[in-house]
Amino acid sequence: MQTQNKYIYLVIVVCHIILYCTSITEQSVLRFEAPHPFEPQSAINLSPPPPVVFVTKTFTSQIDHFSFNPYLGSFRVRYLINDTYYQPGSPILFYTGNEGRIEAFANNTLIMWQMAPVINAALVFVEHRYYGNSMPFGDHSMDNASTLAYLTAEQALADFAYFLTNLKYLEPRLVAKRSPVIAIGGSYGGMLSAWMRQKYPHLVQGALASSAPVLQFINVTSCYAFSAAVSNAFTKASPNCSANIRKSWSAIDRTAASGQSGLLKLSKIFATCSPLTSKSDVNGLKAWIVSAYVTAAMVNYPYPASFLLPLPAWPVASICRPISSVASVSDESNNDDISLLSAVSAGLNRYYYNYTGGVACLNLTVDPSSATLDDRGWGAQSCNEMVMPDSCANGITDMLQPTGDFDLEAYTASCLSQFGIRPRPNWVMTQFAGAVDPIACSNIFYANGDLDPWAPGGVKTSPNPSCPAELMKNAAHHLDLRAADARDPPDVARIRKLQWQAVQRWCKDFHQGVANANIDHAVWNRHL
């Protein structure tokens, strides 16, 4: 009997010990707080951004994330980081790099630098594979279809996901599991931010997708919409400007049709570095001019900027000044062709390719905006899955040189000739339509400017309340991601405030979720 009582006593003691330990565990977990709870701010800091200072590092990523081929190996991906303001538990603002060197986006996405000191955020910019110095096959990355096979949005997103998953090893100071990650990007980078939230919601709490043309694909958005949007920006600046530009194409043709003397006239009017000698050269001149109008519309900012190339404030209006000063001319007369084309040349020379005054002649073989973006890399990407028809023009609903409909067969032939790649035009919508789906979309903020040529391919209607879509009046390509400036149109300030509120809401929800998860864990322990 005494032995039995001893056993009962021991059982009671052990039970008390277990209950006490469980109570201690529960209390410690229930009292959990993030190391640095996120403090909501009433307004974004509109003071000038701090100096853009970052440390350049690399991490190792797989060349192919979706197979187990042992022969492909890995490569180094660059990233930039600034953790000056970071405190444990504060957000990590994560820029999803797009088609160019990552420094260009760090230096121009200044709204992130204005946000960071206010919310004690870390800033991280990860370079997109095949751009900058992040080359899977080194100098041979662009050689052929075999080496280009891994230049896809899916592989780039997997690089980003791998980076975030291993952040605790790469950057031990950043408490990744206790810090909400906010993806931010503009243009293609904005598409990647939205897709990052869609594909990896466990890694990214929310996404600011600015000027992200996630709908600029075949059978989704008209290929004529882009040209119409370019023309709209010029018409808003001056109706006579867009009307004269529309007439300038036939003026070029009439001048060129007079033979070598006409070609010489065009060469002198546009100050080309090499004289025009053929119809092919004339077509090259037209293509260059179209590209200039497109670029000017994209970066039609309210202050001087150098994102793609040095340009004045409101470059579209500047280019239009000499063009619109020419009286309306007939479509069928060459009496005023020289004066019209001289005005077109003056607008492009003074306010586009030679704004700084250091260019002696017009080099038609060089795109002055290509120093920031990598045309060859994007050319290859647009030949696999990023088939985004944007060059259709009819000269009626737009002011550009008429081209006709998008010809997928001819496009495919060109891709095969250049890169050995056959496009898959419908694949992106199969992969990523969830980012605009009313059920699947969550915590993505879409913003587009009404002066941006890419806006027609953006999200115009909010898929659901957690994925708002806003249109900024008098705003060009991802103006909202540039530094907040007193010269910004009022509507841009309105959108930034909404974005700011969204980021704060996402961060608050993240920390609430962490707290709830720990409470649930404590309750579970109590019932074991």
NUMI-644493 format. One record per residue (C-alpha): residue number from 1; x negated, y negated, z. Coordinates in Angstrom, 2 decimals, padded with zeros to 5 digits. Layout:
  pos     east    north       up
  NUM        X        Y        Z
...
This chain:
  pos     east    north       up
    1   000.00   000.00   000.00
    2  -002.84  -002.36   000.88
    3  -004.54  -001.60  -002.44
    4  -001.31  -002.39  -004.28
    5  -000.99  -005.73  -002.42
    6  -004.57  -006.61  -003.39
    7  -003.75  -006.08  -007.06
    8  -000.60  -008.21  -006.76
    9  -002.62  -010.97  -005.06
   10  -005.28  -010.88  -007.79
   11  -002.61  -011.11  -010.50
   12  -001.07  -014.16  -008.79
   13  -004.47  -015.87  -008.53
   14  -005.31  -015.19  -012.18
   15  -001.91  -016.52  -013.28
   16  -002.49  -019.73  -011.33
   17  -005.91  -020.16  -012.92
   18  -004.46  -019.68  -016.41
   19  -001.63  -022.14  -015.73
   20  -004.10  -024.70  -014.35
   21  -006.43  -024.40  -017.36
   22  -003.48  -024.64  -019.73
   23  -002.30  -027.77  -017.91
   24  -005.74  -029.37  -018.19
   25  -005.94  -028.56  -021.89
   26  -002.44  -029.89  -022.52
   27  -003.06  -033.11  -020.66
   28  -006.31  -033.80  -022.44
   29  -004.71  -033.18  -025.81
   30  -001.54  -035.10  -025.07
   31  -003.65  -038.07  -024.08
   32  -005.66  -037.92  -027.33
   33  -006.17  -041.18  -029.12
   34  -008.11  -041.82  -032.30
   35  -011.64  -042.99  -031.44
   36  -010.69  -046.39  -032.86
   37  -006.90  -046.71  -033.29
   38  -005.96  -048.61  -036.43
   39  -004.75  -052.09  -035.55
   40  -002.20  -053.51  -038.03
   41  -003.02  -056.98  -039.30
   42  -000.42  -059.57  -040.19
   43  -002.15  -060.79  -043.35
   44  -005.10  -060.03  -045.57
   45  -008.22  -062.12  -045.10
   46  -008.28  -064.66  -047.93
   47  -011.75  -065.93  -047.13
   48  -014.47  -065.33  -049.72
   49  -015.65  -061.71  -049.80
   50  -018.86  -060.86  -047.97
   51  -021.98  -060.09  -050.00
   52  -021.73  -056.91  -052.03
   53  -024.36  -054.78  -050.33
   54  -024.47  -051.01  -050.52
   55  -026.78  -048.03  -050.20
   56  -027.06  -045.79  -053.26
   57  -027.06  -042.06  -052.55
   58  -026.30  -038.78  -054.31
   59  -024.60  -035.51  -053.50
   60  -024.69  -032.14  -055.21
   61  -021.58  -031.02  -057.08
   62  -020.74  -028.03  -059.24
   63  -020.80  -028.51  -063.00
   64  -017.65  -026.37  -063.23
   65  -015.38  -026.28  -060.19
   66  -012.90  -023.88  -061.75
   67  -014.94  -020.86  -062.73
   68  -017.54  -018.63  -061.11
   69  -020.09  -018.81  -063.88
   70  -023.44  -018.36  -062.08
   71  -025.46  -019.87  -064.91
   72  -024.01  -023.39  -064.97
   73  -025.37  -024.55  -061.66
   74  -024.95  -028.01  -060.14
   75  -025.89  -031.65  -060.65
   76  -026.30  -034.83  -058.66
   77  -023.46  -037.36  -058.42
   78  -024.18  -040.92  -057.32
   79  -022.18  -042.80  -054.72
   80  -022.44  -046.20  -053.09
   81  -021.63  -046.75  -049.44
   82  -021.31  -049.63  -047.02
   83  -020.40  -048.72  -043.43
   84  -021.30  -052.06  -041.88
   85  -017.77  -052.67  -040.59
   86  -016.78  -049.10  -039.89
   87  -015.62  -047.89  -036.51
   88  -014.57  -044.27  -035.89
   89  -010.92  -043.82  -036.77
   90  -010.82  -046.81  -039.12
   91  -009.96  -046.30  -042.80
   92  -012.34  -045.18  -045.54
   93  -011.63  -047.17  -048.70
   94  -012.56  -044.80  -051.51
   95  -012.99  -046.07  -055.08
   96  -012.42  -043.41  -057.71
   97  -015.06  -044.26  -060.30
   98  -014.09  -044.57  -063.96
   99  -015.78  -044.87  -067.35
  100  -018.98  -046.75  -066.54
  101  -021.77  -047.25  -064.06
  102  -020.35  -047.28  -060.57
  103  -022.10  -050.57  -059.65
  104  -019.89  -052.46  -062.11
  105  -016.76  -051.40  -060.25
  106  -018.26  -052.05  -056.81
  107  -019.18  -055.57  -057.91
  108  -015.76  -056.34  -059.38
  109  -013.32  -054.63  -057.01
  110  -013.87  -057.37  -054.48
  111  -010.51  -057.03  -052.75
  112  -011.97  -053.95  -051.05
  113  -014.81  -056.05  -049.69
  114  -012.31  -058.58  -048.38
  115  -010.24  -055.87  -046.71
  116  -013.10  -053.97  -045.05
  117  -014.10  -056.49  -042.33
  118  -010.48  -057.03  -041.34
  119  -009.65  -053.35  -040.76
  120  -013.18  -052.15  -039.91
  121  -013.21  -049.93  -042.99
  122  -016.04  -048.06  -044.64
  123  -016.46  -048.62  -048.38
  124  -017.33  -045.73  -050.68
  125  -017.62  -045.81  -054.49
  126  -018.21  -042.47  -056.23
  127  -019.44  -042.39  -059.82
  128  -017.49  -040.43  -062.44
  129  -019.36  -037.48  -063.94
  130  -020.93  -038.15  -067.37
  131  -021.18  -041.89  -066.63
  132  -024.00  -043.96  -065.20
  133  -026.63  -041.59  -063.81
  134  -024.27  -038.74  -062.91
  135  -025.09  -036.50  -065.85
  136  -024.42  -032.74  -065.51
  137  -026.97  -031.83  -068.20
  138  -029.28  -034.82  -067.93
  139  -030.18  -036.40  -071.25
  140  -028.40  -033.57  -073.07
  141  -025.00  -034.15  -071.45
  142  -023.54  -035.71  -074.62
  143  -025.16  -033.28  -077.06
  144  -022.24  -031.13  -078.19
  145  -018.88  -029.61  -077.35
  146  -020.48  -027.11  -074.97
  147  -022.13  -029.74  -072.80
  148  -019.09  -032.05  -073.02
  149  -016.67  -029.29  -071.98
  150  -016.79  -030.41  -068.34
  151  -015.98  -034.06  -068.99
  152  -012.39  -034.00  -067.75
  153  -010.31  -035.81  -065.19
  154  -009.73  -032.51  -063.35
  155  -013.45  -031.92  -062.90
  156  -014.02  -035.53  -061.79
  157  -011.23  -035.28  -059.23
  158  -012.76  -032.06  -057.94
  159  -016.08  -033.92  -057.52
  160  -014.26  -036.53  -055.43
  161  -012.48  -033.85  -053.40
  162  -015.72  -031.96  -052.77
  163  -017.34  -035.22  -051.63
  164  -014.54  -035.99  -049.16
  165  -014.50  -032.42  -047.87
  166  -018.23  -032.59  -047.13
  167  -018.28  -036.17  -045.91
  168  -019.01  -035.13  -042.33
  169  -022.31  -033.65  -043.53
  170  -023.15  -036.34  -046.08
  171  -022.25  -039.26  -043.80
  172  -022.10  -038.04  -040.17
  173  -021.25  -041.54  -038.97
  174  -017.90  -041.44  -040.77
  175  -015.45  -039.43  -038.68
  176  -013.61  -038.17  -041.75
  177  -011.02  -036.06  -039.93
  178  -010.03  -039.03  -037.79
  179  -010.17  -041.65  -040.57
  180  -007.48  -042.09  -043.23
  181  -008.87  -042.15  -046.76
  182  -007.26  -044.66  -049.11
  183  -008.01  -044.10  -052.81
  184  -008.33  -047.26  -054.87
  185  -008.87  -047.69  -058.59
  186  -008.10  -049.84  -061.61
  187  -007.29  -048.83  -065.19
  188  -008.52  -045.23  -065.69
  189  -009.80  -045.45  -062.13
  190  -006.25  -046.28  -061.07
  191  -005.00  -043.19  -062.88
  192  -007.56  -041.14  -060.99
  193  -006.50  -042.67  -057.66
  194  -002.88  -041.75  -058.29
  195  -003.83  -038.26  -059.44
  196  -006.14  -037.85  -056.45
  197  -003.23  -038.46  -054.11
  198  -001.07  -036.06  -056.14
  199  -003.64  -033.24  -056.30
  200  -005.35  -033.63  -052.91
  201  -002.84  -035.16  -050.48
  202  -004.59  -033.46  -047.56
  203  -007.69  -035.53  -048.32
  204  -006.18  -038.84  -049.41
  205  -003.54  -040.59  -047.32
  206  -002.47  -043.06  -050.01
  207  -003.52  -044.65  -053.31
  208  -003.55  -048.14  -054.80
  209  -003.27  -047.52  -058.55
  210  -003.74  -050.83  -060.33
  211  -003.08  -051.20  -064.07
  212  -003.01  -047.42  -064.32
  213  -001.55  -046.38  -067.71
  214  -000.47  -042.94  -066.53
  215   002.31  -042.91  -069.15
  216   000.26  -044.07  -072.18
  217   000.54  -040.70  -073.89
  218   002.14  -039.20  -076.97
  219   005.93  -038.82  -076.77
  220   006.00  -040.91  -073.59
  221   005.08  -044.47  -074.60
  222   005.23  -045.95  -078.11
  223   001.80  -046.40  -079.65
  224   002.98  -049.86  -080.85
  225   003.62  -051.08  -077.30
  226  -000.04  -051.88  -076.62
  227  -000.43  -054.17  -079.66
  228   002.86  -055.88  -078.83
  229   001.59  -056.57  -075.31
  230  -001.66  -058.07  -076.66
  231   000.39  -060.33  -078.91
  232   002.67  -061.29  -076.04
  233  -000.29  -062.66  -074.08
  234  -001.28  -064.85  -077.04
  235   002.29  -065.95  -077.73
  236   002.67  -067.02  -074.09
  237  -000.44  -069.14  -074.48
  238   000.75  -070.63  -077.79
  239   003.42  -069.34  -080.20
  240   001.62  -071.04  -083.09
  241  -001.60  -069.25  -082.12
  242  -000.14  -065.75  -082.47
  243   001.66  -066.80  -085.67
  244  -001.58  -068.03  -087.22
  245  -003.47  -064.92  -086.12
  246  -000.81  -062.80  -087.80
  247  -001.40  -064.75  -091.04
  248  -005.19  -064.63  -090.77
  249  -005.42  -061.00  -091.92
  250  -004.01  -061.75  -095.35
  251  -006.23  -064.86  -095.47
  252  -009.27  -062.61  -094.96
  253  -008.04  -060.27  -097.69
  254  -007.43  -063.10  -100.16
  255  -010.86  -064.57  -099.53
  256  -012.57  -061.18  -099.89
  257  -010.64  -060.44  -103.10
  258  -012.50  -063.21  -104.96
  259  -015.61  -061.01  -105.07
  260  -019.12  -061.72  -103.84
  261  -018.43  -065.42  -103.50
  262  -015.53  -064.65  -101.20
  263  -017.61  -062.23  -099.13
  264  -020.27  -064.91  -098.82
  265  -017.64  -067.39  -097.64
  266  -016.45  -064.96  -094.95
  267  -020.04  -064.32  -093.86
  268  -020.66  -068.05  -093.45
  269  -017.32  -068.79  -091.76
  270  -017.81  -066.08  -089.13
  271  -021.60  -066.54  -088.92
  272  -022.26  -062.83  -089.27
  273  -025.82  -061.68  -088.65
  274  -025.74  -059.63  -091.87
  275  -023.82  -060.73  -094.96
  276  -020.61  -058.89  -095.82
  277  -021.10  -056.96  -099.05
  278  -018.20  -054.52  -099.30
  279  -014.60  -053.79  -098.40
  280  -015.91  -051.57  -095.64
  281  -017.74  -054.56  -094.15
  282  -014.54  -056.61  -094.29
  283  -012.65  -053.85  -092.49
  284  -015.41  -053.84  -089.89
  285  -014.95  -057.59  -089.42
  286  -011.22  -057.13  -088.92
  287  -011.74  -054.32  -086.42
  288  -014.19  -056.45  -084.46
  289  -011.72  -059.35  -084.32
  290  -008.91  -057.06  -083.16
  291  -011.16  -055.71  -080.41
  292  -011.95  -059.28  -079.33
  293  -008.25  -060.16  -079.00
  294  -007.60  -056.97  -077.03
  295  -010.47  -057.58  -074.63
  296  -009.54  -061.23  -074.11
  297  -005.97  -060.20  -073.26
  298  -007.17  -057.55  -070.82
  299  -009.44  -059.90  -068.86
  300  -007.25  -062.98  -069.17
  301  -008.10  -064.14  -065.65
  302  -007.30  -067.59  -064.18
  303  -010.98  -068.37  -063.52
  304  -014.30  -067.74  -065.31
  305  -015.37  -064.11  -064.98
  306  -017.99  -061.70  -066.31
  307  -016.37  -058.29  -065.83
  308  -016.72  -057.13  -069.46
  309  -018.55  -060.20  -070.78
  310  -018.85  -063.85  -069.69
  311  -015.56  -065.62  -070.42
  312  -013.89  -068.89  -069.41
  313  -010.78  -069.23  -067.28
  314  -007.68  -068.12  -069.17
  315  -009.74  -067.00  -072.22
  316  -006.65  -066.32  -074.34
  317  -005.53  -069.95  -074.05
  318  -009.09  -071.07  -074.77
  319  -009.36  -068.94  -077.91
  320  -005.97  -070.22  -079.00
  321  -006.87  -073.91  -078.78
  322  -008.61  -074.20  -082.17
  323  -006.38  -071.54  -083.78
  324  -003.11  -073.17  -082.77
  325  -004.36  -076.59  -083.88
  326  -004.07  -075.50  -087.52
  327  -000.68  -076.37  -088.97
  328   001.52  -073.41  -089.87
  329   000.37  -071.95  -093.18
  330   002.05  -069.91  -095.87
  331   001.55  -066.13  -096.01
  332   001.09  -066.24  -099.77
  333  -001.12  -069.27  -100.31
  334  -004.88  -069.49  -100.09
  335  -004.88  -073.28  -099.94
  336  -005.33  -073.29  -096.18
  337  -007.23  -070.01  -095.78
  338  -010.60  -071.59  -095.12
  339  -009.29  -073.95  -092.46
  340  -007.36  -071.14  -090.76
  341  -010.28  -068.70  -090.76
  342  -012.63  -071.44  -089.59
  343  -010.32  -072.04  -086.63
  344  -010.23  -068.30  -085.85
  345  -014.02  -068.18  -085.97
  346  -014.31  -071.27  -083.76
  347  -012.03  -069.77  -081.11
  348  -013.95  -066.50  -081.00
  349  -017.37  -068.14  -081.13
  350  -016.85  -070.79  -078.46
  351  -014.70  -068.83  -076.04
  352  -015.48  -065.15  -076.58
  353  -018.75  -063.65  -077.82
  354  -020.78  -066.87  -077.56
  355  -019.24  -068.54  -074.52
  356  -022.66  -068.90  -072.88
  357  -024.10  -070.46  -076.05
  358  -026.99  -068.03  -076.34
  359  -025.83  -065.97  -079.34
  360  -027.21  -067.03  -082.72
  361  -024.87  -064.98  -084.93
  362  -022.01  -062.51  -084.88
  363  -023.32  -058.93  -084.78
  364  -020.47  -056.71  -085.98
  365  -022.31  -053.56  -084.94
  366  -022.26  -054.50  -081.25
  367  -019.23  -054.72  -078.99
  368  -020.10  -057.49  -076.50
  369  -017.87  -055.86  -073.88
  370  -019.58  -052.45  -074.08
  371  -022.31  -053.30  -071.56
  372  -019.91  -052.54  -068.67
  373  -018.02  -049.55  -070.06
  374  -019.44  -046.46  -071.76
  375  -017.77  -046.16  -075.14
  376  -019.39  -042.86  -076.08
  377  -018.40  -041.12  -072.87
  378  -014.85  -042.41  -073.13
  379  -014.78  -041.51  -076.82
  380  -015.50  -037.90  -075.92
  381  -012.97  -037.93  -073.09
  382  -010.26  -039.35  -075.32
  383  -010.91  -036.44  -077.66
  384  -010.10  -033.77  -075.10
  385  -007.15  -034.64  -072.85
  386  -007.09  -038.45  -072.64
  387  -005.30  -038.93  -075.96
  388  -003.80  -042.38  -075.40
  389  -002.64  -043.93  -078.72
  390  -002.99  -047.69  -078.34
  391  -004.01  -049.01  -081.75
  392  -000.77  -048.85  -083.75
  393   000.16  -052.24  -085.21
  394   002.73  -053.33  -087.78
  395   002.12  -057.09  -088.01
  396   005.81  -057.70  -087.27
  397   006.39  -056.95  -083.59
  398   002.74  -057.84  -083.03
  399   000.11  -060.17  -084.49
  400  -002.61  -057.61  -085.24
  401  -003.88  -056.09  -088.47
  402  -001.25  -053.51  -089.55
  403  -002.39  -049.91  -089.14
  404   000.70  -047.73  -089.34
  405   001.68  -044.84  -087.10
  406  -000.68  -042.76  -085.01
  407  -001.96  -039.87  -087.13
  408  -002.76  -036.95  -084.82
  409  -004.11  -034.85  -087.67
  410  -006.61  -037.54  -088.71
  411  -007.45  -038.20  -085.06
  412  -008.18  -034.52  -084.51
  413  -010.39  -034.40  -087.59
  414  -012.37  -037.39  -086.30
  415  -012.81  -035.79  -082.87
  416  -014.01  -032.53  -084.39
  417  -016.44  -034.43  -086.59
  418  -017.85  -036.60  -083.78
  419  -017.85  -034.25  -080.82
  420  -016.70  -030.82  -081.98
  421  -013.69  -031.21  -079.66
  422  -010.05  -030.49  -080.49
  423  -007.69  -032.78  -078.53
  424  -004.96  -031.46  -076.24
  425  -002.57  -034.44  -076.37
  426   000.11  -033.08  -074.03
  427  -002.10  -031.60  -071.34
  428  -002.34  -034.66  -069.07
  429   001.41  -034.90  -068.58
  430   001.48  -031.18  -067.81
  431  -001.22  -031.60  -065.19
  432  -000.42  -034.94  -063.62
  433   003.23  -035.84  -064.19
  434   003.78  -035.22  -060.49
  435   002.25  -038.64  -059.80
  436   005.37  -040.24  -061.30
  437   007.90  -037.57  -060.36
  438   010.70  -038.74  -058.00
  439   010.31  -035.63  -055.85
  440   006.56  -035.03  -055.96
  441   005.25  -038.62  -055.77
  442   004.29  -040.00  -052.36
  443   002.17  -042.87  -051.01
  444   001.12  -044.29  -054.37
  445   001.40  -048.02  -055.01
  446   001.55  -048.88  -058.73
  447   000.85  -052.47  -059.83
  448   000.72  -053.86  -063.37
  449   000.32  -057.34  -064.82
  450   002.74  -058.65  -067.44
  451  -000.19  -060.05  -069.49
  452  -002.03  -056.72  -069.51
  453  -001.99  -054.73  -072.79
  454  -001.95  -051.51  -070.73
  455   001.15  -052.48  -068.76
  456   003.62  -050.74  -071.15
  457   001.89  -047.44  -070.32
  458   002.12  -048.06  -066.60
  459   004.83  -047.11  -064.12
  460   007.57  -049.72  -064.37
  461   010.20  -048.20  -062.09
  462   009.47  -046.90  -058.61
  463   009.76  -043.08  -058.62
  464   010.94  -043.25  -055.00
  465   010.60  -045.63  -052.01
  466   007.18  -044.25  -051.03
  467   005.83  -044.89  -054.57
  468   006.65  -048.53  -055.34
  469   005.99  -049.95  -058.80
  470   005.49  -053.71  -059.03
  471   004.97  -056.05  -062.00
  472   002.77  -059.11  -061.43
  473   003.75  -062.22  -063.37
  474   000.99  -064.03  -065.28
  475  -001.54  -061.34  -064.40
  476  -003.96  -059.41  -066.62
  477  -005.77  -056.10  -066.16
  478  -006.09  -055.14  -062.44
  479  -006.32  -058.78  -061.34
  480  -004.99  -057.65  -057.94
  481  -008.22  -055.70  -057.27
  482  -010.41  -058.74  -057.83
  483  -011.18  -061.09  -054.96
  484  -008.21  -063.00  -053.62
  485  -008.62  -066.51  -055.02
  486  -006.76  -069.79  -054.65
  487  -006.43  -069.89  -058.45
  488  -004.52  -066.60  -058.56
  489  -000.92  -066.78  -059.81
  490   001.52  -066.75  -056.86
  491   002.92  -063.37  -057.82
  492  -000.49  -061.74  -057.46
  493  -000.65  -062.94  -053.85
  494   002.82  -061.43  -053.33
  495   001.70  -058.05  -054.66
  496  -001.46  -058.07  -052.57
  497   000.64  -058.62  -049.47
  498   002.80  -055.60  -050.35
  499  -000.31  -053.50  -051.01
  500  -001.76  -054.64  -047.71
  501   001.41  -053.60  -045.90
  502   001.36  -050.22  -047.67
  503  -002.24  -049.54  -046.61
  504  -001.43  -050.41  -043.02
  505   001.66  -048.19  -043.08
  506  -000.31  -045.26  -044.50
  507  -003.01  -045.68  -041.86
  508  -000.46  -045.86  -039.07
  509   001.31  -042.75  -040.37
  510  -002.02  -040.93  -040.54
  511  -002.88  -041.63  -036.91
  512   000.65  -040.76  -035.84
  513   000.29  -037.49  -037.68
  514  -003.00  -036.75  -035.93
  515  -001.41  -037.47  -032.56
  516   001.62  -035.31  -033.35
  517  -000.60  -032.48  -034.52
  518  -002.44  -032.53  -031.20
  519   000.83  -032.59  -029.26
  520   002.07  -029.59  -031.24
  521  -001.21  -027.83  -030.50
  522  -000.80  -028.48  -026.79
  523   002.76  -027.17  -026.78
  524   001.63  -024.07  -028.65
  525  -001.12  -023.46  -026.08
  526   001.42  -023.81  -023.28
  527   003.55  -020.99  -024.69
  528   000.68  -018.56  -025.37
